[in-house]
Amino acid sequence: MNQQIDVIKQILELMNTMAEGIAFVKGKLDQQSPEEAVNVLLDTTNAFATIELALQPILSKLPENSIQEKIDRLRSALATMVSEYEQNQGRKGQEILQFNLEPAFKNWQTELEQVLKPYILN
């Protein structure tokens, strides 16, 4: 697992960048400017895909956790949000963000931090 410490650090950093992206999207939706948020939403989705791919080789080496369940929920929430943009230009984006995306992201983030941070604190 020691060889994966750099990967874990990068995952945690990218996860923080995702949090900033979601906050930006939320701010634009609050301002009724969904069109200004779409590129950041797509970048956030790409960051998630990168993290998911980087996690795959190390998931089986981690102590028991619910990371995969949280990944699945966040992937679904991101897909719902992107689909909303594609079909309705983000008109329901604020609702989806508040009730689906933010909770799924926060649960995923908390789980990853609890499981991964001990490896970089040693």
NUKE-739852 format. One record per residue (C-alpha): residue in one letter; x negated, y, z negated. Coordinates in Angstrom, 1 decimal. Layout:
BEGIN
<pt type="a" xx="X" yy="Y" zz="Z"/>
...
//
This chain:
BEGIN
<pt type="m" xx="0.0" yy="0.0" zz="0.0"/>
<pt type="n" xx="-3.0" yy="2.3" zz="-0.5"/>
<pt type="q" xx="-3.4" yy="2.6" zz="3.2"/>
<pt type="q" xx="0.1" yy="4.0" zz="3.5"/>
<pt type="i" xx="-0.5" yy="6.9" zz="1.1"/>
<pt type="d" xx="-1.1" yy="9.4" zz="4.0"/>
<pt type="v" xx="2.1" yy="8.1" zz="5.7"/>
<pt type="i" xx="4.0" yy="8.5" zz="2.5"/>
<pt type="k" xx="2.7" yy="12.1" zz="2.0"/>
<pt type="q" xx="3.7" yy="13.0" zz="5.6"/>
<pt type="i" xx="7.2" yy="11.4" zz="5.1"/>
<pt type="l" xx="7.7" yy="13.5" zz="2.0"/>
<pt type="e" xx="6.5" yy="16.7" zz="3.7"/>
<pt type="l" xx="8.7" yy="16.1" zz="6.8"/>
<pt type="m" xx="11.7" yy="15.4" zz="4.5"/>
<pt type="n" xx="11.2" yy="18.8" zz="2.9"/>
<pt type="t" xx="11.1" yy="20.3" zz="6.4"/>
<pt type="m" xx="14.4" yy="18.5" zz="7.1"/>
<pt type="a" xx="15.9" yy="20.1" zz="4.0"/>
<pt type="e" xx="14.9" yy="23.5" zz="5.3"/>
<pt type="g" xx="16.5" yy="22.7" zz="8.6"/>
<pt type="i" xx="19.7" yy="21.6" zz="7.0"/>
<pt type="a" xx="19.8" yy="24.8" zz="5.0"/>
<pt type="f" xx="19.2" yy="26.8" zz="8.2"/>
<pt type="v" xx="22.1" yy="25.0" zz="9.9"/>
<pt type="k" xx="24.3" yy="25.6" zz="6.9"/>
<pt type="g" xx="23.4" yy="29.3" zz="6.9"/>
<pt type="k" xx="24.3" yy="29.6" zz="10.6"/>
<pt type="l" xx="27.6" yy="27.8" zz="10.1"/>
<pt type="d" xx="28.4" yy="30.1" zz="7.2"/>
<pt type="q" xx="27.8" yy="33.1" zz="9.5"/>
<pt type="q" xx="30.1" yy="31.5" zz="12.1"/>
<pt type="s" xx="27.1" yy="31.1" zz="14.5"/>
<pt type="p" xx="27.1" yy="27.4" zz="15.2"/>
<pt type="e" xx="25.4" yy="27.8" zz="18.6"/>
<pt type="e" xx="22.3" yy="29.2" zz="16.9"/>
<pt type="a" xx="22.0" yy="26.1" zz="14.7"/>
<pt type="v" xx="22.1" yy="23.4" zz="17.4"/>
<pt type="n" xx="18.4" yy="23.3" zz="18.2"/>
<pt type="v" xx="17.4" yy="23.1" zz="14.5"/>
<pt type="l" xx="20.0" yy="20.3" zz="14.0"/>
<pt type="l" xx="18.4" yy="18.4" zz="16.9"/>
<pt type="d" xx="15.0" yy="18.9" zz="15.4"/>
<pt type="t" xx="16.2" yy="17.7" zz="12.1"/>
<pt type="t" xx="17.7" yy="14.6" zz="13.7"/>
<pt type="n" xx="14.3" yy="14.0" zz="15.4"/>
<pt type="a" xx="12.5" yy="14.4" zz="12.1"/>
<pt type="f" xx="14.8" yy="11.8" zz="10.5"/>
<pt type="a" xx="14.1" yy="9.4" zz="13.3"/>
<pt type="t" xx="10.4" yy="9.9" zz="12.9"/>
<pt type="i" xx="10.7" yy="9.2" zz="9.1"/>
<pt type="e" xx="12.9" yy="6.2" zz="9.7"/>
<pt type="l" xx="10.3" yy="4.7" zz="12.1"/>
<pt type="a" xx="7.4" yy="5.4" zz="9.7"/>
<pt type="l" xx="9.3" yy="3.8" zz="6.8"/>
<pt type="q" xx="9.9" yy="0.5" zz="8.6"/>
<pt type="p" xx="6.4" yy="-1.1" zz="8.1"/>
<pt type="i" xx="6.4" yy="-0.2" zz="4.4"/>
<pt type="l" xx="10.0" yy="-0.9" zz="3.3"/>
<pt type="s" xx="9.4" yy="-4.5" zz="2.5"/>
<pt type="k" xx="6.4" yy="-3.6" zz="0.3"/>
<pt type="l" xx="8.4" yy="-1.2" zz="-1.9"/>
<pt type="p" xx="10.1" yy="-2.2" zz="-5.1"/>
<pt type="e" xx="13.8" yy="-2.9" zz="-4.9"/>
<pt type="n" xx="15.7" yy="0.1" zz="-3.7"/>
<pt type="s" xx="18.6" yy="1.3" zz="-1.6"/>
<pt type="i" xx="16.6" yy="3.2" zz="1.0"/>
<pt type="q" xx="18.1" yy="1.3" zz="3.9"/>
<pt type="e" xx="21.6" yy="1.9" zz="2.8"/>
<pt type="k" xx="20.8" yy="5.7" zz="2.4"/>
<pt type="i" xx="19.1" yy="5.7" zz="5.9"/>
<pt type="d" xx="22.3" yy="4.2" zz="7.4"/>
<pt type="r" xx="24.5" yy="6.8" zz="5.7"/>
<pt type="l" xx="22.3" yy="9.7" zz="6.8"/>
<pt type="r" xx="22.0" yy="8.4" zz="10.3"/>
<pt type="s" xx="25.8" yy="8.2" zz="10.5"/>
<pt type="a" xx="26.2" yy="11.7" zz="9.1"/>
<pt type="l" xx="23.7" yy="13.1" zz="11.6"/>
<pt type="a" xx="25.4" yy="11.3" zz="14.5"/>
<pt type="t" xx="28.8" yy="12.7" zz="13.4"/>
<pt type="m" xx="27.3" yy="16.2" zz="13.2"/>
<pt type="v" xx="25.6" yy="16.0" zz="16.6"/>
<pt type="s" xx="28.8" yy="14.5" zz="18.1"/>
<pt type="e" xx="30.8" yy="17.4" zz="16.7"/>
<pt type="y" xx="28.5" yy="19.8" zz="18.5"/>
<pt type="e" xx="28.7" yy="17.9" zz="21.7"/>
<pt type="q" xx="32.5" yy="17.7" zz="21.7"/>
<pt type="n" xx="33.6" yy="20.8" zz="19.9"/>
<pt type="q" xx="30.7" yy="23.2" zz="19.9"/>
<pt type="g" xx="30.4" yy="22.8" zz="16.1"/>
<pt type="r" xx="33.8" yy="24.1" zz="15.1"/>
<pt type="k" xx="34.1" yy="21.5" zz="12.4"/>
<pt type="g" xx="30.4" yy="21.6" zz="11.6"/>
<pt type="q" xx="30.7" yy="23.3" zz="8.3"/>
<pt type="e" xx="33.1" yy="20.7" zz="7.0"/>
<pt type="i" xx="31.0" yy="17.8" zz="8.2"/>
<pt type="l" xx="27.9" yy="19.4" zz="6.8"/>
<pt type="q" xx="29.4" yy="20.0" zz="3.4"/>
<pt type="f" xx="31.2" yy="16.7" zz="3.0"/>
<pt type="n" xx="29.0" yy="14.3" zz="5.0"/>
<pt type="l" xx="25.6" yy="15.5" zz="5.9"/>
<pt type="e" xx="24.5" yy="17.3" zz="2.8"/>
<pt type="p" xx="25.5" yy="14.6" zz="0.4"/>
<pt type="a" xx="24.0" yy="11.8" zz="2.6"/>
<pt type="f" xx="20.8" yy="13.8" zz="2.9"/>
<pt type="k" xx="20.5" yy="14.6" zz="-0.8"/>
<pt type="n" xx="21.1" yy="10.9" zz="-1.8"/>
<pt type="w" xx="18.5" yy="9.8" zz="0.8"/>
<pt type="q" xx="16.0" yy="12.4" zz="-0.3"/>
<pt type="t" xx="16.5" yy="11.5" zz="-4.0"/>
<pt type="e" xx="16.0" yy="7.8" zz="-3.3"/>
<pt type="l" xx="12.9" yy="8.3" zz="-1.2"/>
<pt type="e" xx="11.3" yy="10.6" zz="-3.8"/>
<pt type="q" xx="12.0" yy="8.2" zz="-6.6"/>
<pt type="v" xx="10.6" yy="5.3" zz="-4.7"/>
<pt type="l" xx="7.7" yy="7.0" zz="-2.9"/>
<pt type="k" xx="6.3" yy="9.7" zz="-5.2"/>
<pt type="p" xx="4.8" yy="7.2" zz="-7.7"/>
<pt type="y" xx="2.4" yy="6.1" zz="-4.9"/>
<pt type="i" xx="1.0" yy="9.5" zz="-4.4"/>
<pt type="l" xx="0.8" yy="10.4" zz="-8.1"/>
<pt type="n" xx="-1.6" yy="7.6" zz="-9.0"/>
//
